[in-house]
Amino acid sequence: MTPTKPSATYDKRALAKSPTGIKGLDEIIGGGLPKGRPTLVCGSAGCGKTLLAIEFLVRGAMEFDEPGVFLAFEETAEELTQNVQSLGFDLADLIARKKLAVDYVHIERSEIDETGEYDLEGLFIRLGHAIDSLGAKRVVLDTIETLFSGLANTAILRAELRRLFRWLKTKGVTAIITGERGEGALTRNGLEEYVSDCVILLDHRVTEQLSTRRMRIVKYRGSTHGTNEFPFLIEADGISVLPITSVGLDHTAHEERVSSGLPTLDAMLGGKGFYRGSSNLVSGTAGTGKTSIAAHFAVAACERGERCLFFAFEESPSQLFRNMRSIGLDLGRWVDAGLLHVHAVRPTLYGLETHLATMFKMSQEFKPHGIVVDPVTNFLAAGTGADVRSMLVRLIDLFKTQAVTSFFTSLTLGGEDETKSDTAISSLMDTWLLLRDAESDGERRGTISVLKSRGMPHSKKAWGFRLSDHGIELSEPPTPRNTGEKK
């Protein structure tokens, strides 16, 4: 799973492009939308079409010094300004500074008379004046169905649609036209997708009561592009697209080693701990100490002065901090120091793709050296085993491409084969630790063993494992007699 890199994957010289400024989108489309050409953004109601279009204009005005015109057929300028204020977009300021123009055109179907020669000449004059007044480079028409809502004559409709798209090209503006998805077609009229140079399909689907937003580039004339579905988020600062959908195996294998936070465990791993950028798993039944090992890993990263991101899907931050204080670990100290960030949510809060996009976005912003995911098995509440594995494969490869050392915990149910993981990701892990808890002499005793650790010699023994007020204590097992086995 590798982020799309325009410089490596796409030839920017093939077609002039206008960067959108939307996080992740430009990576998918190789640098931006086709410059001076129309792009269709289509989808069902509530999927984010208008927001993507307005962010395209706002980013263009603020980041690329390209003024824009927003021609609305459904919302007034006042309504649109209020609706996007929560995202931090100050349209009134941009309008005052002549960076943006918002024009509302009211169209009443009953007022449209098709008996004469119906055309868009009045619209062209109005839009052309706004473009010329600002020197606009970007234009949005929202939405195309409202503009042509009164036309029942298919021949006139098709002729005027083609004329509109040709006119936008002659003005040399990079345009976004939004459209409602139709039955069996991308749009209600079924023509816009054919005359557009680029088509972006947005989708907001709900599966098992969990919603996920996805984006797909249906076509892009003159440019290669990502063709898979990409999850995206609508957050307080706008749209964020996860430009990763497929698995890649081009990450660098690092020789540097990092401590697990437990010197004895490091000794079990060839004396040096985990490889930098590796993926590591600890599995075991409930109460065996999986989260405690993960917390030691997080604290060790912070003690090295490195950032660590802790995704907790079972405990609130307050509960996690309290529980770890009982074994001598003060996680709150590192949160206050800005080196540790704990993100705690229930897996059922949203769908797997949204979890993936959220984790990607947070890793991009926090830039951690280490990441904990505790536990991955809770994702089974948000999807099937196959879906969870697909999501985790991409997540693991994402961390590897960023050289982030990741640590996952996995719950094994009692009675199950402890050498198998419910999410079937053990084969993707570089190191796999197994915790066992068995009763002996009226007392439950824990053990830890290394099932595998790629690229390093490691202990084959089951070491004693105990939680104390001072942290985790590991004890060496008795030396076998007359076997010649090395420790």
N, C-alpha and C positions, 0 to 999 in steps of 0.2 A: 504494500500500500504506500505509494509514493505521491507526495503532493505534485500536482502538475506544474512544471516549470516552463513558462513560455520561452525563455531563452534557449532551453535545451530541446524542447519538443516542437516548437512552432517557428516558422520562418516569418518574422514580422515584416520583412520586405515585400512579401507577396501581396499585402493589402494594407492600405492605411487604416488605422484604427483609432477610435476615441476611447480612452480608458474610462471605465465607469466609476472607479474609486470605491466600489462595493467589495468588501472583504471576500476574497476567494473567487469571485466571479471572473475577474480578469485573468486569473490563472487558468480557468476552465476554457475560456474562449480565446486564449492566446494573446492577451494584451488589451482587449476592449471590443466594443461594437464596431461594425463597419462604418468608417468615417464618411459622412455625406450620403448615407444610405438609410433606408427605413428598416427598423427591426420590429417584429411583432412579438409582444409579450401576452400570452393567452393563458386562460385557466378559469376555473369555476369561481363563484363568488367567495370572497374572503381568503383567497390564497396568497394575496400580497402584490397584485399587479400594480395598483396605484402607488403603493409604497416604493416598489422597486423603481418605478418611473420617476417619482419625485426625488428619490435619493440620487438617481442618475443626474438630474438637473442640479441639485444642491451640491453634490461633490464636484460636478463640472465647474460651477461658479466659484466655489471656495478653494478647490485644490488645483484646478487647471486653467483658471481665468477664462472660462468659456461661458458667456451669458446664455440663459435659456428662456424659453417660452413654454408655459403650460396652458394648453387649451382644454378646458374642462367642459363636459357636457352633462355631468351629473351633480357635481358639487360646486358651490359658489366659492369664490376666493377666500371669503371669511371662514367658511366651513373647512376648507382644505388646510388653511393656516392653523386652525385650532386642532385639527385631527393629527397633524404631524409635530405639534409642539412637544408632545410627550417623548418624542424621539430626539429632541434636542435640535430640531430644524427650525430656525427662525426665518420663516419666509418673509415676514414683514420687513426685517432688516435688509434682506437681499433685494427686495423690491425697492426699498428706499435708496439703495446704493446702485440702482440700475443694473443689477446683476441677474435679476429675474423678473419676469412678467407673468402674471396669472390672469387669464381671461376666461370668464364663464359665459358660455353660449347656451341660452335656453332654447330648446327645440320642442315644440308641441306638435305631436303627430297630426292632430286634427287641423292644424294650420297649413300643412303641406299639401299643395295641389299638384298632382302629377299630370294634369291634363295639358299643361303647357310644356315648355322646355325646361325641365328641372336640371340644374347643375350647381356646382359648388363655387361659382365665381365670387359670390359674396364672402364666402369663407376664405378664399384665397386672398382677397383684398385685405380682409381683417387680419389674417395671420401674417401676410406679407408685410403689413405696416408694423406689426409688433416685432417681427424679425429685424426689419431694417432699422427701427428706432433704437433697439438695443445692440445691434450688431450680433445677434444671437447665433450661436453655433449649434445649439441643441434645442430640440422641440419635442414636446409630448402631446399626443392627442388621446384623451381618456373619456369615454371609450368609443370605439368605432361603431358599435351597434346602435348607440343612441343617436349618433349622427345620421345613420341611415334607417332609423326605426320606422319612418313613414313611407319607405319605398317598398311597394309590393311587386313592382315591375322588375323582374330579374335582369333583363337586358340593360335597363337604365342603371341598376345597382352595380352591375359588373363594370359598366363603362365608367361610372363615376369613381369607383374604387381604384381602377387602373389609373385614371386621370389624377387622383389625389396622390398616389404613390409616385407617379412621374413628376408631378409638380414639386413635391418635397425634394426629389433628387436634383431638379433644376435649381433649387434654392441653395443647394450645397450644404444642407443642415443634416446633422446626425439625429435621426428621429426615432422615437419609440411610440408605437401605436398599441394600445391595450385592447384586448378583445375577450369577450366571454366565450367559454368553451361550448361547442355545439354538440348535438347528438350524432355520434359517429364521425365527427370531424373536429378539427382543432378550434374552429370558430363557427358561429351560427350561420354565417354567410358561406363558409366553405371556400372562400377565394383568397382571403387576405394572406394565408400561409403560402400561397403560390406566387404572389407578387412581392412578398417581402424577401429581403436579402438574408435576413437572419430571423429565426423563429425560436423563442424560448417558451417552454411550456412549464407552468407552475402547477403544483398539485398539493392539496391538503387532504390527506386521507386519514381515516380513523379505523383502526383494526383492534378488536378486543378492547374497545373503549379507550385506546391510546392513540393520540394523534401524532402525525409526522408530516412535516412539509418537505417536499422534494422538488427539484428543478432538473429539467432535461433540455439540452440544446438539440432541437429537432433538425435544424439545418443551419448552415452558415456558408453562403456562397463565397468561393475564393479563399477559404481558410479551413484548415483542419481544426478539430475541436474535440473535447470530451463528449462521448456519446452515451455514457451511462447516466443513471439518476444520481443526483447529488443532494444530500440533505442540507437544509438551510434553516436558520433561525431568524426570527424577528424579535429583536431585543431593544433595550433602552437607547442604543446608539445606532439603530438601523438594522439592515440585513447583513447576515454573516453566512457565507456559503462554505461548506466543507468540501474542498476540491480533491477529495480522495474517495475512490470507490473500488479500486482494484489493488491486487497484491503485487508488490514489487520486491525483488531480491537484490537490490543494488546498494544496500546500506554498507557502511564501512564496519569491519570487525576490529574493535580496539584491543590493544594489548594491555592498557592500563587496568588496574584492579582497584576496587573500592570495597571498603569494609562493610560487613553485614551489621555491624554494631555489637557483635558478640565475638570476642577473640577466639574462643574455642570453636565456634562455627567456622570462622575464617580458617582455622587450622584444619578443619575437616574438608575445606575447599582448597586444598593445596597450599594452605598457609597464608593466602592473600585475599580471600574473599571473592566477590563477584567480578566479572568483567564489566568495564564501563560500557553502557549502552546495551547490556544484555537484558533478557526477560527472565524472570525468576518466579517460581511458584512454590507455595507451601500449602499442603492439603492435610486434612485431618477431620475427625469428628468434632462435634460441638464441645467446647471447653478445653480443648487440648493446648491452646496458646497461640493460635495462628495470628490473631490481631496483635498480640504482645510481641511476636517476632517482627511483624511489620512495623510496629512502633519503634523498636530498636533500630531497624534499618533507617527510618525517617530521622530519628534523633542523630544517628551517626552522620547522615548527610549534612544536617544543620551544624553539627560540631565541626565539620570540615569547612564551614562557611558557604555551603551550597544550599540552594533552594530545594524544597521538597513539596510536592503537591499530594495531598492525601484525600482520595475519594472514598468516603465512608457511606455505605449503603445499608447499614444496619444500626448504627448508633448516631445520636446527635453529637455535635462537638463537645458539649458540656459533659455528656455521659462518657465519651471517649477519654476526655481529659481526666475525669475523676477515676475511671478504671485504671488508667495507666499510672496515675499517682500511687496507686496501691502497690505497684511493683517498682516504684522509685523513678519513674519517668515523668518529667515535667514538660508536657507538650505545649502548654500555654506560654511558657517562657519563649519558645521559638516562634510562636505565632506573634507575640509582642515584638520580637526582633525582626519580623518581616521575612523570616527564612522558611516558615512553614505556613501553608494555607490548607485549611480543611474545608472540603466541599461535601456537605452531607445532605442527601435526598433519598427518598424511597425510589426504587427502580420503577415502580408503577406510576410515578409522576408523569412520565411521558414515554414515547416509544424508543426502541433501541437506536434508531438512526438519529433521533434528537439527542439521546445520551452521547452518542459518538460525536456529534457536532459540538455539543457543549464541552466535552472533554478536550476536543481538539482546540477549540477557541480558548479555553482556560490555559492550556499548555502553551499556546502561542503568546498569550498575554503575560503569564507569570514567569515563563522561561525557566522551568525547574530543571535540576540535574537528576533528581530522583522522583519517582511517582509510585504511590501505593494505591491499589484498587482492592477494597475490602468489603465484601467478598464478591468474586465474579459470579458465583453460583446464584446470587440473588437476581441476576438478570433473567433467569429462567421464568421469573414472574412477569416479565415484559415481552416474552417471545418464546418461540420453540427452540429446542436445542440447536437445530441447524442455523436458525437466525442468530442466535447468540454467538455461535462459533464464528459465523461470517463477520459479525460486528467486532469480535475480539481479535480476529486475524488482522483486520485493518487497523485496529487500535494498537496492537503489538508492533506491527510494521511501522506505524506512525512514530512510536516512541523510538524505535531503532534508527529511523532516518534522522531523528533529532539528537541521537547519541544520549538519550535519556535512559538511565537504569531503572527498570520497572520491577515492582514486586507485587505479585497477585496472591490473594488468599482464596482457597476453595474449600467449601464445606463438603465433607463426605458423610452421608447418612449411615447410621449404624446398620450393620449387616451387609453393606455394599462392599465390593472389592475395592480396597483402599488404594490399589495401584492403578485405578482408573479415575478420571475426573468426569464429573457430570457434563461439563461443557466441552469435553473432548479437545482441550487445548494443550494437554500435557506434551504432545509432540512438538508444539511450537515453542516450548520453553527451553532455555539454555541450562537452567538448573532447576531441579525439582526436589523439594524437601518434603518428607513425610513425617507427620506426627502421629504417634500411637499412644493409646492410654489403656492400660490393662490392670486388672486387680490381682494383687499378690499379697499374701499374708494379711488380708483384711485391709489393705491400703491400695489406692489407685496410684500406679506409677507410670510416668510418661517416658517415652523414648523419641528420639529424632534420628532420622537416617537420610542419607543422600541417595535418592533413587538414580539420579543421573546428574552430570555436570559436564557439559561439552567443553572440550579443549583444555582440560586440566585434570591432573590426578586428584582423586578424592577418596575419602574414607568409605569403606564398605560396611562399617559397623553401625549398630544401633546404639547411640549414646544416651545416657540418662538425661532426662529433661525435667526441670523443676522450676516452678514460679515461686519467687521469694519476695520479701519486702525490698530487696536490693536489685531486683531484676530477674533475668533468666539465668539459671545455673545449669551448666552442662557437665556431666560426669562421664569419664571414660569407662567403657565397659571392661569387664575382666578380660585379661589376655588369654586367648585360647591356648590350651596346652598341647604341645607336640604337633602343632599344625604348621608352624613356620609362617603364619600369617603376620604381616606387618601391620602396625597401627596406622 
